[in-house]
């Protein structure tokens, strides 16, 4: 863990993600609230767009490279880049290096950016050592571990440790919590029948927990699971973990009323 003093406030560039910006801005505001409470100076570069994952997954390295260059230039001046999404953080941290094979100058710049890019929950826990206090959420929740955050970035224990400090929140384990939800970015578009079968199994497991709340750290996964739960008629609220930790889980949740 890196120690920071009041006179050495880390300067953070917040990569909002296109899904959060378009579908659930509350996650971005909750992330901002937590980062500032943790003692960070936060800026949101206006030039940011997509992380490039759809193009990368489709084999379009040229477009991915162009997006990566824009992100590298936009976030170069910050101490850290923080992302409220394991999949987008993983794209920047672990996959950008795969598209600059013939551009050594950009490889160096990409390596520097990737090294300081963090998923928000691991950043708060592992880098800053921040655990929210005086937060309340009354409910029984279960937790889904998103594929990229878990496998690429090692995000598992951090959210659970922070959620343990939330007053009124009880947690119940989810069967196959580390199994894919079926979203997979462009996977759900290319293979909708397979994706639907996967998420149907996931929602069965969620309903069996009897939890009233579903938590996770990636909006894509949450939208996929919450949408399926809603279509099946289940009244399970879904929130990004930062929304609960920031005390900003007061509406109907993702795909719920008021979202």
N, C-alpha and C positions, 0 to 999 in steps of 0.2 A: 504494500500500500504506500502511495506517495503522500507525504505530509505537506500541507499547505498552511501558511499563516495568514492572518488578516491582512498583512501588507503584501502578500503574494497570492492574490486571488487568481485562480486559473481562468484564463480567457477561453470560453467555449463557443465554438460555432455549432449551432443547432441545425442538423439536417432533418428537416421536418418529415420528409417522404411525401410522395405524390398522393398516396392513399389517404394519409392523415389529413393533408391539406384539402383534398376534395371531399372526403367522406366523413371524417371525424376530427375536426380541428380541436375538439376538447382534449384530445390526447397530446397535441402539441402544446397547448396552454398548461396542461398538468405537468408535462415534462419541464417546461420553462419554470414553473413554480417550484418544483423540486430542486432543480439545478441552482436557482437563486437562493433557496433556503439552505442549500449545501455550501454556499459561499462562493459561487461562481459568477463571473461576469459573462452574460450570455448575449450573443448576437445571432441574428437569423439572416444570412446573406440572401439578398433578393434574387441573385442570378441562379440559384439552385433550381433544378427541375427533378427529373427522374434519376435514380441511381444507375440506370442502364441495364438492370437485370432482365427485363423482357427481351431486349435486343441480344444480350449475351446468351440467354437460354435458347434463342432462336438461331444462333450461329452467326449473327451479324456483328462481327468483331469491329468493323469499320465504324459503325454507329456507336457501339459500346466505347470505343477508343475516343471518339469525339466527345461523348458525354463525360467520360472519365477526365479528360483534359479540362473541361469546364469546371468540374467539381474540384480538381486539384488546384486550379487557379483561384477559385472562389474561397477555398478554405485553408489555403497555405499559411495565412497569418495567425491562425489560432493555435493555442496550446493543445487543445483537444477538439475532436469532432465527435459529437454525441448524437446518437440515432435512436428513436423509440421503436426500433424494429430490428429483430435479429437477422432477417433475410437481407435487408438493405445494408445494415452494418457489415454483414459478412461479404456482401458484394464488393464494398469498398475495401474492406480489410484483407480479404483473402483471394478475391478473384480479379481485381483490377490488374494485378501483375501478369495475368495470362494474355493480355492483349497488347503489350508493349515490347514484344520480342525483338523488334528491329529498331527501337528508338531508345538508346541507352540513357539519354538525358531525361527522358520522361520516366524511365524505370526508376531512376534515383528520386525524382520528385514524387512518384507514386509510392515508393517504399516509405518515404518520410510521412506521407499522409496516412497510409494504411496503418503505420505503427502507432499513430495517435488517435485512431478511430475506435470508438467504443459503443457498444449497445448500452442504453441508458441505465438499466438495472445493474449490470456489471460495473459500469462506471461509478455509480453512486456507492456501491458496496466495496468494490475492489480497489478503486483508485482514490476516492474521496473518503471512504469509511463513514458514509452518512446513512443514518437510519431515522426515518421520520418519527416524530413523537406527537402525542396529543391528537391522534387521528382516530376516527371512529367509523366503522361500517358494520351495521347489524345484518348478519346473514350467514348462511352456510355456503361456502364456496368450494369449488374443485378447480384444479389447475391443469392446464394443457401445456406441455413443453413443446414449443415450436421447433421444427427440424433444424433450421439454420442456426438459431440461437443456441440450441443444445449441442449439436454435433460440430459446428464450425467454431463456436465461440465459448463453449463451456458454461452457458448460462443455465443453471439449475437451482443450486442452493441459494443463490443471492436473493431472488424474489421471495422465496419462502421465508428466509430469515427476516426480511423487512416486513412481510405481511404478518409475521408472528407478533409484531409490536402494535398491530391495529386493534383497538378496543372493539369488542363486540363481534369480531370476525372469527368464525370457526372454519377450519379447513377439513375436508374429507378427501381421501385419495381417489384418483381416477384410474380405472383399469386401462392399461396400455396408454398411459399419459404421454409416453414418448413416441407413440406411433403417429404417422402423418395424418393430418386431417383431410387430405385430398385436394387441398387448394393448389399448392405447388406453383404459384405464378401462372405461367402459360400452360402448365399441365392440365388445369381444369378446363381450359379452352380447347386444347388439342384432343383430350380424352375425357369428355364429359361423363360418359357412362361409368367409366372406372372411378373417376373422381366422386361421383354421386354415391357409388357403392362404398367407397372408403369413408366418406363423411357420414353416411347412414350408420355404419358401425360405430363411428366415434360418438354420434349423438345417442345411440343406444347406451353406450357406457356412461355418458354424462347423465342421462335420465336415471339410470340405475343408482347413481350416487345419492339421489334425492336432494341434491344441492339446488339452491335457488339462484345461485350466481356462478357463472363461468368466468375464469380469469386466464389471461395469457399475456404474452409480451409482444405479439405481432398482430397488427390489424387485419392483414390478409386472412390469417387463420381464423381470427375471431369473426369476421364477416361471413366466412364460409360456414362455420359451425353455428353461429347465431341465426343465419338465414335458414339453414336446414331445420334447426329447432323451431323456428317460427312457423315454417311451412308445415311442420308436423303437429303444430298446435301446442307446443310445450311453452310454459311460462318461465323460462330460465333467462335471467338477465345476463348479459355479457359485457364485460368491461376490460379494457387494457389495465394491467396492474398499476401503472402510474396514476390512473384516475382514482383508484382506491387510496393509494399512498398519499396523494395530494389532497384528499378530501373532496374530490370533484366527481364522485360517482352518484350524483343526485337525480339523474333523469332515468328514462326507461332503459338505458343501455344501448348497445350496438344492435341495430335492427329492431329496437323497441320503440315505444311511444316517446316522442320528444327527442329522439336521437338525431 
